Amino acid sequence: DVDLDAWDGLAPAAAGTPTTAPAAAALAQDYWPTTFGLSAERIRQGGRQFHDVVAGGSREGDTWRMSVGARELNGYLEYRPSQGAAPGRVYARLARLTLPPSSVSEVDSLLQAQPRLMPALDVVVDDLELKGRRLGRLDIQAVNRSANLAAQDAGREWRLNTLNLTVPEARLQASGNWATLGGTGRNAAQRRTALKVNLAIDDAGALLARFGMPDVIRGGKGTLGGTLGWVGSPLGWDVPSLSGDLQLDLQRGQFLKADPGLAKLLGVLSLQALPRRLVLDFRDVFSEGFAFDFVRGNAQIVQGVASTNNLQMKGVSAAVLLEGSADIARETQDITAVVIPELNAGTASLVATVISPVTGLGTFLAQYLLRQPLQEAATQQYRIHGSWVDPQVEKLERPNRRNIAPEEGAAPRPGGNP
């Protein structure tokens, strides 16, 4: 049973010298071996425990190389500590790595206080487990560099060149950086994470189940891509400062009949709240879970509030058009949903043209209802608002040619009222 924290400062104390970082580094050559072997049932360090540890390695100058096997990790590592303005470096090829929640919190706290300590990374993990979830294969390449000639913390940038995460259901590719916001004033020294992401999805339902949301969607294949950013470190997801732009294109799936509390906003988008709150003509379409040919659209995120004006869902029996906003931090939404029944093939072809973010839902409806008078009477409109767990639904006045303003894109009818 080895406690590595108990070793801190022992060598400098034995030599009668101060336990400052430079002094400890200078004495490392004298007090640390050039080769080592270790076998222990348990090792404790920084609040973490490693079990059934067998390790062996060597030191060349300031670089440590080791092979280690334990319940929590297995593989080969190289570590070079930071020297002055030069950042440290971690090289690892691991078959397995388990990181509990405490480890993530500790690293995030350290980075927020001393971002210069973030090392360059060249890490491949075949089987990553984070906070109890199996996340598959991780490949990460990153460097810590100075953004200007003055090697100060405020000028440093941690650039994420590659982040690939692969599970059987999907593949995530991301790149970006972690750097100061710049400018002047109180927020000048704050650091912001900015990422460009692309998620290729083979099975959306299985992917959500992996992240603790089972029985929300069945199937679903497509992509989710765009940009995301927040104030804080790459490990410090901060919803109130979250911003970005995302595009979703998902095909051939079904929203399952599940408690919206499990999937929260996804439960709202499944529109199961409609038949639960109201007696509708579309009960057979949504009550057992809306089966879709596609779900697609854009979303903009500003300060933790996501908004869209062109989210579309097309099924066999109906098309659903959504616009509105969702407050991710407060878990509330205010969304308008328009349900257009599939009376003929025209609905599918029309929705398939995609409502652009420029025109939005209002202009689309104005143009659509004038061209499709047969479906005007059957089209229904609802407002979904309140919390994600308990959404409130209001049936709105059905849009028709008599209440569409000309400036929304509709021309006056010949011989009649606008």
Beta strands, then each sheet from edge to edge (+ up, - down):
strand 1: 2-3
strand 2: 35-45
strand 3: 48-60
strand 4: 63-69
strand 5: 73-80
strand 6: 89-99
strand 7: 120-130
strand 8: 133-146
strand 9: 156-167
strand 10: 170-180
strand 11: 191-201
strand 12: 217-231
strand 13: 243-255
strand 14: 291-302
strand 15: 305-315
strand 16: 318-327
strand 17: 332-341
strand 18: 380-387
strand 19: 391-395
sheet 1: 1+ 2+ 3- 4+ 5- 6+ 7+ 8- 9+ 10- 11+ 12- 13+ 14- 15+ 16- 17+ 18- 19+
end
